[in-house]
Amino acid sequence: MTLPVLAAFVTPAALAVGLGAASIPVLIHLLARRRFRRIRWAAMEFLLEAERHNRRRLRLEEWILLALRCLAVFLIGLLFARWYVQPEGLAAALGGTTQTQRIVVLDDSFSMGARAGDTTRFGLGKAALGRLAQWVQQESPQDTLSVFLASQPTQPLMADRTLREGGLDVLNTALAPAEPSQRGACMRESLDAVRAWLDAHGTTINAAVYVISDFQAREWLAPASDADAENSPLASLADWNDTGRSLRVVLLDVGQAEVENTVVTSLVPSQAQVVTGVPARFTATIAHHGRRAAEPTTLRVYVGQVSRAPVPVPRIEPGQTITVPIEVSFPNAGAESLSVELPDDALPIDNRRHLAVDVLRHVRVLLVNGEPDTEVFNDEVALLAAALRPDGPVDSGNEIEVIDENTLEDINLGGYHVVILANVYRITEAVAQQLERFAEAGGGVLFFVGDQVDPDIYNRLLVREGAGLLPAPLGDVIEAPASGPGFAFTDPDLTHALWRPVAAADLPFFEGIVTSRFLACAVEATSSGPATRPAIGASETAGAVRSATRTLLAYDDADRHPALLECTFGQGRVVLCTTTADKEWTNLPDRFAFVVLMQDLVQAIARRGDEGTAAVVGSPIVLDLEPGRYEPRAVVRTPVFPVEPDVTIDARPTPGGTMQLTWTHTAQSGAYRFDLHETGGPVVARLAAVNVDPLESDLAHADPDRLRQFGEAVPIEYVAGDAMMRDASADARTELWPTVLLLIVAVLMVEHALAWWFGSRAG
């Protein structure tokens, strides 16, 4: 421990008495000098002459003895005053002895749950708060103490209470059950609330704010600023000091120990829809924070509470983020929860991630047949329908409905996930508007061309100078030379999700597939930007915006014409295949690759599933209800049910005319269940996944020197947590009376020895 920096007295009055008593030897000396009257005597002249030679030495001896006697009397007064010193941490924390309003903010974000030896950072924070409270009780019992948890800055554990007469017991009782919350960093909001608290106590003259935290660099140090106080959580306290008021901020740091932490940052579906009994693909993202690599491990997978086969996780280097593919089947349709979990490490709370999944019985696909035929191999969509829903014991997950182009204008597309138009000639303005509304709302549209497609009609109604639905304008038919086998597929965009299974398998996927004819597309359209022109029927479609077009596959002709193009329109995806869906222009339907490609293509463009509402712990869950479909209330079941009982909440109307459910009590991560009553129908469950904020998982510590720089705006004392704990091993004050007593004995012995020596020399 460094030298103490603060000393005081238990009974200062005794020190004053000691100082007064120290003057007694001086008074005696002065009075003794006045008692004698000088009388000159001739017989003494000889002795006086001899005495002059020793006068300087005698005076020095007298002053030494007088000083020792004064010191002895002063030390006796110091002994009764009970002189003591305080440890360095206490000196910095308590400051002066002026009456002060003390406010403590204890960080309870989930990073404080990181292990630190045989306890956690939060445990160290509670111990530091307990030690601070004891010191305040001993040294400043007249001061008031208020204690807040950072996650609940408006609900103090203890408010404006002195620690005398049982106040310390009240604090310990309130603090005992406290645990780290599952919230992320919230210190800025907490200190804003402290400022409001200080402003509400207008009579406060002296205040001290104690922040007990692990001081993560991400929260406390702005990336583009060297300890800029304006960007720090302390910014709201910067101007509280003014004439007649004094504020000190004490940073009690319990987070200096380096901690390695691996976190699951996200869990998302890799396909549009999840269907019962069909393996569904998901992607978990895992990051590692620290200076040492994370060794290979496994990722446990749960559907609801049922464990599934674990997934291997490779070695992760420091600061690296990896993705882990997951494939899992869901046995039942409806709302399901998917969870993944890493083995426990120093901070277990962020090792688990949740996802709400809406599992369908089937993906509904509408096939618009532009050239029906009783002969299977001559029918435009017969082979396509077989590829999407092949016969056999394993369900593909697709439900197929076939119509001809004459009924397309009258059908309601809202119940479908994908609409496929195969060699359709009859495209009207009404059909174009209907398809645009369907795509804008999230539906997927796939176009196959053929000999019945009129490029002029498609370009006028579906391209519309780059603002329409079709990814690119259609041109002339290009035929392969009669002497050659045809055009092969080439240059797949392997960065697209459609080709991930192909790239992972490393198989000659397109080997043997040739195309004899295709429709050319304007190459420049593949690089066009988002359209600014409103879509057809702007009043109905609200002006959907089309993205730039992306070439997913090309032919190996000299110009590398596109074979498969994609764009987004509103919330939906649109794909154009420049050849036929049957065998008239290509042999693709003869190959097994056709089955794989069509099923993956449908999944890639299908209307996205209802993944449930995703929220971060502490933020509200908001569910929109379809008007007229559900009753305006729901029964909510939290992740800790049945510890917390069901709660019924009411929906509220929105300005847009819909009904909305809002649930704000999201203190726990996990799946929240909402039971909705369909009007005149059964109960339907909806799930919402709530997860911890992965940004809180970076435990990198703020540099103490940079934290101290905040003192330019706010008076700051920085106290390291280990210093607080060292001080806790001894009493808050160290009384020095044994040392003073030894000094008194030593001074008296020295005075007695010198007096005897001086006297013997004089004799």
DAGI-V556754 format. One record per backbone hydrogen bond with DSSP energy under -1.0 kcal/mol. CO is the residue of the C=O (numbers start at 0). NH is the residue of the N-H. E is the energy in kcal/mol with one decimal. If there is no record, write none. Layout:
# DAGI-V556754
((CO NH E) (CO NH E))
This chain:
# DAGI-V556754
((5 85 -2.8) (7 83 -2.6) (10 13 -1.1) (11 15 -1.7) (12 16 -2.2) (13 17 -2.3) (14 18 -2.5) (15 19 -2.2) (16 20 -2.7) (17 21 -1.7) (19 22 -1.2) (20 23 -1.6) (22 26 -2.2) (23 27 -2.8) (24 28 -2.2) (25 29 -2.5) (26 30 -3.1) (27 31 -2.6) (28 32 -1.7) (29 33 -1.5) (30 34 -1.1) (40 43 -1.7) (43 47 -3.1) (44 48 -2.3) (45 49 -1.5) (46 50 -2.5) (47 51 -1.9) (50 53 -1.0) (53 57 -2.3) (54 58 -2.5) (55 59 -1.9) (56 60 -1.9) (57 61 -2.3) (58 62 -2.6) (59 63 -2.1) (60 64 -2.3) (61 65 -2.7) (62 66 -2.6) (63 67 -2.3) (64 68 -2.2) (65 69 -2.4) (66 70 -2.6) (67 71 -2.2) (68 72 -2.0) (69 73 -2.6) (70 74 -2.7) (71 75 -1.7) (72 76 -1.8) (73 77 -2.3) (74 78 -2.3) (75 79 -1.8) (76 80 -1.5) (80 10 -2.1) (81 9 -1.6) (82 735 -3.6) (83 7 -2.3) (84 733 -3.0) (86 90 -2.6) (87 91 -2.3) (88 92 -2.3) (89 93 -3.1) (90 94 -1.7) (100 207 -2.3) (101 145 -2.3) (102 209 -3.4) (103 147 -2.8) (104 211 -2.6) (105 149 -2.4) (107 180 -3.0) (108 111 -2.2) (109 112 -1.6) (110 113 -1.6) (111 121 -2.6) (113 120 -2.1) (115 118 -1.3) (118 115 -3.1) (119 123 -2.3) (120 124 -2.3) (121 125 -2.6) (122 126 -2.2) (123 127 -2.5) (124 128 -2.3) (125 129 -2.6) (126 130 -2.5) (127 131 -2.5) (128 132 -2.6) (129 133 -2.0) (130 134 -2.3) (131 135 -2.6) (132 136 -2.4) (133 137 -2.1) (134 138 -3.4) (135 139 -2.1) (139 142 -2.1) (143 101 -2.9) (144 160 -1.8) (145 103 -3.2) (146 156 -2.4) (146 157 -1.3) (147 105 -2.9) (148 151 -1.6) (151 154 -1.7) (157 146 -2.7) (160 144 -2.3) (165 169 -1.9) (166 170 -2.0) (167 171 -2.4) (168 172 -2.3) (169 173 -2.0) (170 174 -2.3) (171 175 -1.8) (174 177 -1.1) (182 109 -2.6) (185 189 -1.8) (186 190 -2.6) (187 191 -1.9) (188 192 -1.8) (189 193 -1.7) (190 194 -2.2) (191 195 -2.0) (192 196 -2.2) (193 197 -2.6) (194 198 -2.6) (195 199 -1.9) (196 200 -1.1) (199 201 -1.1) (200 203 -1.9) (204 245 -2.9) (205 100 -2.6) (206 247 -1.9) (207 102 -2.9) (208 249 -3.0) (209 104 -3.3) (210 251 -2.7) (211 106 -3.0) (212 253 -2.5) (214 701 -2.6) (215 219 -2.4) (216 220 -2.3) (221 224 -1.5) (224 226 -1.4) (227 230 -1.7) (231 234 -1.7) (233 236 -1.8) (234 237 -1.3) (236 239 -1.5) (241 244 -2.4) (245 206 -2.5) (247 208 -2.9) (248 716 -2.4) (249 210 -2.7) (250 718 -3.0) (251 212 -1.7) (252 720 -2.4) (260 288 -3.4) (262 286 -2.7) (265 284 -2.4) (267 282 -3.0) (271 608 -2.3) (273 359 -3.4) (274 277 -1.6) (279 327 -2.3) (280 269 -2.9) (281 325 -2.9) (282 267 -2.2) (283 323 -3.2) (284 264 -2.0) (284 265 -1.2) (285 321 -2.9) (286 262 -2.8) (287 318 -1.6) (288 260 -2.8) (293 315 -2.3) (296 312 -3.1) (298 310 -2.5) (299 340 -2.2) (300 307 -3.3) (301 338 -2.7) (302 305 -2.1) (305 302 -2.6) (310 298 -3.3) (312 296 -2.1) (315 293 -3.0) (316 319 -2.2) (319 287 -1.8) (321 285 -2.7) (323 283 -2.6) (325 281 -3.0) (327 279 -2.7) (329 276 -2.3) (333 358 -3.0) (335 356 -3.5) (336 303 -2.6) (337 354 -2.0) (338 301 -2.8) (339 352 -2.2) (340 299 -2.8) (345 114 -2.2) (347 350 -2.1) (349 263 -2.0) (350 341 -2.2) (352 339 -2.0) (354 337 -3.0) (356 335 -3.0) (358 333 -2.9) (359 275 -2.6) (362 398 -3.1) (363 416 -2.6) (363 417 -1.6) (364 400 -2.0) (365 419 -3.1) (366 402 -2.8) (367 421 -2.4) (368 404 -1.1) (370 379 -1.6) (374 377 -1.2) (374 378 -1.5) (380 384 -2.9) (381 385 -1.8) (382 386 -2.1) (383 387 -2.0) (384 388 -1.9) (396 362 -3.0) (398 364 -3.0) (400 366 -3.2) (402 368 -3.3) (403 406 -1.4) (412 415 -1.9) (416 443 -2.1) (416 606 -1.2) (417 365 -2.7) (418 445 -2.4) (419 367 -3.3) (420 447 -3.1) (421 369 -1.9) (424 426 -1.9) (427 431 -2.5) (428 432 -2.3) (429 433 -2.3) (430 434 -2.7) (431 435 -2.2) (432 436 -2.5) (433 437 -2.1) (434 438 -2.5) (435 439 -2.9) (436 440 -1.7) (437 442 -2.4) (438 441 -1.8) (439 570 -1.4) (443 418 -2.6) (444 574 -2.5) (445 420 -2.8) (446 576 -3.1) (447 422 -2.3) (449 452 -1.2) (453 457 -2.2) (454 458 -2.8) (455 459 -2.1) (456 460 -2.6) (457 461 -2.6) (457 462 -1.2) (458 463 -2.7) (461 469 -2.7) (462 467 -3.1) (463 466 -1.6) (472 521 -1.2) (475 519 -3.0) (477 517 -1.7) (480 483 -1.4) (486 514 -2.4) (487 555 -1.7) (489 553 -2.5) (491 493 -1.4) (492 495 -2.1) (495 498 -1.3) (498 502 -3.2) (499 503 -2.7) (500 504 -1.9) (501 505 -1.5) (506 508 -2.5) (507 510 -1.3) (509 512 -1.8) (513 586 -2.0) (514 486 -3.1) (515 479 -3.0) (517 477 -3.3) (519 474 -3.3) (521 524 -1.2) (522 525 -1.8) (523 526 -1.4) (524 527 -1.2) (536 539 -1.8) (536 540 -2.4) (537 541 -1.8) (544 569 -2.0) (545 530 -1.7) (549 565 -2.4) (551 492 -1.9) (552 562 -3.1) (552 563 -2.0) (553 489 -3.0) (556 559 -1.3) (560 554 -2.5) (562 577 -1.9) (563 551 -2.8) (563 552 -1.4) (564 575 -2.4) (565 549 -3.2) (566 573 -3.0) (567 546 -2.5) (568 571 -2.1) (571 568 -2.4) (572 444 -2.3) (573 566 -2.3) (574 446 -2.7) (575 564 -2.3) (576 448 -1.0) (577 518 -2.2) (578 448 -1.4) (584 515 -2.8) (584 516 -1.1) (586 589 -1.7) (587 590 -1.9) (590 593 -1.4) (591 595 -1.6) (592 596 -3.1) (593 597 -2.5) (594 598 -2.1) (595 599 -2.5) (596 600 -2.4) (597 601 -2.4) (598 602 -1.9) (599 603 -2.0) (600 604 -1.7) (601 605 -1.6) (602 271 -1.4) (608 610 -1.2) (612 688 -1.3) (614 690 -2.3) (615 618 -2.8) (620 662 -2.6) (622 660 -3.1) (624 658 -1.1) (625 628 -1.6) (625 629 -1.1) (628 678 -2.9) (630 632 -2.0) (631 650 -2.4) (633 648 -2.7) (634 674 -2.5) (635 646 -1.9) (636 672 -2.6) (637 640 -1.7) (639 642 -2.0) (646 635 -3.8) (648 633 -2.4) (651 659 -2.2) (653 656 -2.1) (657 653 -2.7) (658 624 -2.8) (659 651 -2.8) (660 622 -2.6) (662 620 -2.9) (663 665 -1.8) (665 617 -1.8) (669 689 -2.6) (671 687 -2.0) (672 636 -2.5) (673 685 -2.4) (674 634 -1.6) (675 683 -3.6) (676 630 -2.9) (677 680 -2.5) (681 677 -2.3) (683 675 -3.4) (685 673 -3.2) (687 671 -3.0) (688 614 -2.4) (689 669 -2.9) (690 616 -2.3) (692 695 -1.4) (693 696 -1.3) (694 697 -1.1) (696 698 -1.0) (699 216 -2.6) (702 706 -2.0) (703 707 -2.3) (706 709 -1.6) (707 710 -2.0) (708 711 -1.6) (709 712 -1.9) (709 713 -1.9) (714 248 -2.7) (716 250 -3.0) (718 252 -2.5) (719 723 -1.6) (720 724 -2.1) (721 725 -2.2) (722 726 -2.2) (723 727 -1.3) (725 728 -1.3) (726 729 -1.3) (731 86 -1.0) (733 84 -2.0) (735 739 -2.4) (736 740 -3.0) (737 741 -2.1) (738 742 -2.1) (739 743 -2.4) (740 744 -2.3) (741 745 -2.5) (742 746 -3.0) (743 747 -2.7) (744 748 -2.3) (745 749 -2.6) (746 750 -2.9) (747 751 -2.6) (748 752 -2.5) (749 753 -2.7) (750 754 -2.5) (751 755 -2.2) (752 756 -2.4) (753 757 -3.4) (754 758 -2.5) (755 759 -2.5) (756 760 -2.0) (757 761 -2.1) (758 762 -2.3))
